[in-house]
Amino acid sequence: MCSTIVHCGTREEFEEAKGALVQSAYDFLDSYREDGCCLEGPLYWSYGFSHFCFLAQMLREQTGGEIDLFREEKVKNIALYIQKTSLQDDYVLPFGDCSHRYRFEYCLVNFLAHEYEEFVAPQPEMLALNEYGDKRDRFARFIRDFYWTEEVLPAKRSEGKQPEAFEVFEKSQQYVRRFDDFIFAAKGGHNSEPHNHNDIGSFIIFSKGQYLLDDLGWSEYDNKYFTSARYENICASSLGHSVPIINGTAQLPGLERKASTTFTEDRISLDISAAYEVDKFTRDFIFQEDDSIVIEDYFENEKLQITERFATRVKPELCEGGVKIGTLTVMCEGTCQVQIFSQEFHPRALGDLNTTETAYFVDFVFNETQAEQKVRILVKLS
């Protein structure tokens, strides 16, 4: 982003800087995998990729098209990330340090809609110039809000084109599946991702403007959040995500705490053993013909006490056989105790300081067993 400049010098000065600018662009691309997934979430995608586009377009113009980074497949995949992770209107996938709602930069969306035939542009009312009053708003973006408008750069809008029903970021291990009445998303990955949360195996369910099962998103950036105390924060800890608590412990941080995954359109399978200090833990999401989802968790260890946790910001209620969260029912097979509790937290809020929200946690608590245990959970919209 520091390399995003408006060149006002001589040709000789540009030629002198060109090598460093190109290297800076590739340094940015090296932070992405080939699938184009932004591990930091849609908000940081918008912030970082918009500045990359400002730089890449300047390089293309100044070199007469000789340097055209937009023709690289990886750059196109990064551009298409946002249509795969936009849920409805301005609701987005909130994995990592991300807000739940975000209106993308008008100039960036219009440029990408013009650049890539496959790009599905959000509706104009879902875009923003500087919606959140960011005091740091930069000249590079400001000037492109004028020059990358539809009047100057007509967008090739893909009328009627919809995102795919099943989106897979294979290298990054993120998955989005769109049903008629809701959207499911899950992630594997590892616990040392940029803006990391300890959230391997977590998932969300979004329906009609509500995150019924939720990722709490980003926390307020206080003086502990980027220190070793980060995972005491409920937003970054696995205790704030829809993943099990095993023998009273949460997931551990670190690059070695990683998942292996396989997937089809009907099943996502994750081996998450490395995230906990257990011999084996696998999680399968199995998609049923009636649009319900079965979650199968399998555990092996010398001692096992399993608590299946589900996170939401919608107040849950006990119901026959399980828990009701809005229009969603969560039922757990087997004998267990159901506990519901709440905790206030402080999300990072753009333009609105000191925001407090309430997270609710549903725990299905099983008695201690030995050797192995399988838990089946049914998740279904009513």
N, C-alpha and C positions, 0 to 999 in steps of 0.2 A: 504493500500500500504506500510505503514511502517513495516508491519509484513512480507513482502515478503523478505525472506532471503535465503541464501545458507547455510545450516547447516554444519559446519565444526567441531563441538564439539563432546563430548562423548554421548553415549546413555543416561546416567543419566542426562546430561544437556538438551537433547531434551525432556525427560520425564518431566523435571521441567517446561519447556516452553510450553509444548503441550497444556495445558488447555487454556492459554492466546492466543495462536495462533488460536485454534478452535473458541474461543469466538470472536476474531477479524474477522474471516471469516464469522461468522453468523451476526456480526454487519454490515458487508458490504451487506449481502443478505437482511437484514432488510430494507435497503434503496430502495429496489425494491418491486414492487407488484408482485403478483403471475403470471401475464401475461408476465413478463419479459421485459417490456418496460423501456428503459432508458430515463427518463424525461429530462436529460441533453443533449441528442442527441448522434449521432453515435461516434463522436470524444471522448467524455468523456466515452462512453461505452467501447471503445477500450482501453483507458488508465486505467480505473478502473478494468474492467473485466480481462484484461490480467494479472494484478498483482494478482487478486483473483486466477486465474488459476495457476499461478506460485506457490502460497501458497498451494492451494488445492492439486496439484499434488505432492508437497513435503510431505504433510501430508499423502497422500495415500501411497507413497513409504516408508516413515519412519514407518508406522504402518502396513505394509504388507497388505494393502487393508481394514483394519478394519475401518478406517475413509475414506470414499469415497463420497465426496460431489457431485461428478459429476453424481451420481445416483439419486439425488433429482430432482423432476420434475421442480421446480423453477429454478434451475441452467440450466437445458436444455432449458427452455423457454428464459432465458437471453442469452444463446449461440445463439439461433435462431433469436434473435432480428435483427441482422445486415442483414440477407438475406431478411427480411421483409421490411427494410427501405433503402436498396440499390436500386437506381433507374436505373442507366445505367453506365457501366464502373466504374469510381471512383466518380460518382455523388451520393450524399446521401440526405436523408431527413433533412432539415436544421432547424427543430423546436428547440427553445431554443438557448443556446449559442453554436452554431455549425457552422463549415465551410460548404460550399456547396460541396466541393470535399475533399475526404480523401482516402488515400491508407492505407489499414490495415496491421498490423504487420504480417510479413510472418510467424513467429513462432506461433502466436496465431491462425491464420486461419488454418495452417497445423495441429495443435494439435486438434482443434475442428472438422475438417473434419475427423480425425481419430477416435475421441471420439464418434461422433453422426452420425448415418446413415442418419438422416434427414437434416443434415447441407449441404447447397449448397455453396461450396467454390467458391469465385471469381477466375477468371482466373489469373494465376501466374503473368502476366504482370501488373495486377492491384494491386499487393501487393508491400510492401516496407520493407527495413531493417530500414533505418533512412533517409527517403526521404527528410525531411525538415531541416536536420542539427541541430536537437534539442541538444543544448549544455548540457542539463540535462540528456541525454540518460543514462540509468541505467544499471548496471552490470547484474541485474536479467534478463532483457530482452536480453541483449547482449549475454549472455552465452546460452540462449535458442534458439537464432537464429542459433547456431551451433548444438545443441542437438535435436531440434525439426524440423529438416529438413526432406525432403522426403526420403533422402538416409537412415537416421536412423529411422524415424518414417513415413512409407509410408502412405500417405493420401488416404482415401477411397473416391475419388472424385465422385460426383454424376453426371456423364455425362448425359447431356440432361435434367436433372431435373430442373424445373423452379419454382420460388416462386408462391404462390397461387394468383389467380386473385383478391381476396378480403381478406385483412388481417385486423384483428380487435384486438386491445389491449383494452379489455372491461373495465378493472378496471382503466386504465390510460386514457381512452377515446381518443385514437388515431386510425385513420382509413386510410388504403391505398387501393386504388382500381386501378387495372391495366387494361387499355383499349388497343386496338390494336395499337393506335398511340400516346397515352399519358398516364400519370400516375396522378391520383388525390389523394391528401392526405388532411385530415382535423383533427382538434383537438378540444376537449372540455377541460376537466381538471379544474384547478383552477389557480388563479393568485398569488399563493405563492409556486410555484414549485421550485425545486432546479435550479439555474441559470435561474430564472423566466423571462419570457416576459409576458406582459399583452395581451394575444392573444387568448382568448376563442372564438371559432367559426371561427378562421382563417383557411385558406386553401391555397394549392399551386396546380398549374398545370404545369407539366414538360413534355416536348416533344423534343426528338431528340437533347439532349444536351443543352436545354434552359429551364430555369424556367420562363414560360410565365406569370404566376401569382406567386408571390414569397414571401418567408419569408427572410428578409434581413440577418438573421443569427446573429452571434455574432459581437459585437462592439469591437473596441479597448478597452482594459482594462486600462482605465485611472483612475485618483484619485477620480472620481465621480461615477464610474460605480457600485461600491459595497457600495454605500451610499444611503441615502434617495433621492438623486438627480438622481437615476438610470433611472427613467421613464421620465426624460427630454430627454433622449437619444432616437433617432428615432428608433433604432433597438429594444429597449426593450418596448417602448410605443406602445399601440394599434394603435396610429396614423401612425405607420409604417407597419401595417398589413392590410389585406383585410377583414376588419370588419367595421361596421357603426360607424359614429360619431353622437351621439344623443344629441340634444339640445346644440350643440357646445362642448360637453365634451367627453373625452376618457374613456376607461375602468379604473376601480379603482383596485389597488393592494390589496391582502389579501386573506387568506385562505377561508374566507366566500364568496369571489367572485368566485363562482364555477358554473359549468353547470350540468344539468342532461340530459342524452342522451338515445335515443332508436335507433335501427338500424335494417335494413334488407339489402339484397343485392341491393335493388332498392331505398332505402331512408335512410338518416341519419337525425335524428331530435334532435335538441338541444334547451333546455330552458336556455337562457343566461341572464335572467332578473337580476340576482344578480350581474352581472359584471358592470351594469350601475345603476344609480339612477332613474329607471323608474318602472312603475307598471308591465309591461310585455314586454319581447322581446324573440321571438322564431325564430330559423333559421332552414330551411329544405333544404337539398341537395337532389334533386330528379333526378335519373339517367334515361335518356330516351333511347328508343330502338335504336335511331340513334347516340348514344354515345354523345349527347349533355347533358348538366347539367342545370337544372332549380334550381335557388336559390329562395326560398320564405322566406321573412322576414316579421314578423308580430309584430306590436308595439301597446301597449296601455299605455297612460299616459294623464294627464290633458292637457299638452301642448306637441307638437311634432314638431321638425324640424329635418328631417332625411337627412344625407349625406351618401350615399353608397360609400365607398372608396375601391379601388383596388390598390395593390402595385406590382411593377415590376421593373426589371433592364433593360428591353427591351423598347426602346423608343416607346411610343404609338402614334397612328395617329387617328384623327377623321375619321369616315366613315359613310355611310348612316345608320342611325338607332342606332349608337353606336360608339364604339372605337375598333380599330384593334391593337392588340399587337402581333407582329410577325404573326404566323399562327392562332392566336386565336381572335375571335370576342366576345366582351362583349356588350350586348344590355340590356337596362333597360326599362321596360314598364312604361307608364305614362309620364306626363309632368314634365320635370326636366331640369336643366342646367347642361351641361357637362363641367368640368374644368380639365385641365391637368397642372401639375407643377412638377418641379424636385427639388431634394435636394441632395447635396453631403454629404457623410458620410464616416467614417473611420472604416472599418471592422478590426477585429483582424486578422493579416495575419501571418501564420507560416513561418518563414524564410524570410519574406519580410516586412520590417517596412515602416511606413508612406504611406500605400496604401490608395488611395482615389477612391471611386466608386460613381456612380450616381444612385439614386433611383428616379423612376417616380411614381407619384400618379394620378390616375384617380378618380375624384369625380363626382358622380351623385347627384346633390343638389336639394332637393324637397322643395316646399314652406311649411311654417308652417301650421299645421292642429291641430285639437283637437281630443281627445278621442282615436282614433285608426287609423292605417294605415297599408296597406299591400303593399309590394314591390316585384315584380317578376323580376328576372334577368336571362337572357339566356346566357350561356357560351358555345361556340361551336368552334371546330377546322374547318378550311376551307381546 
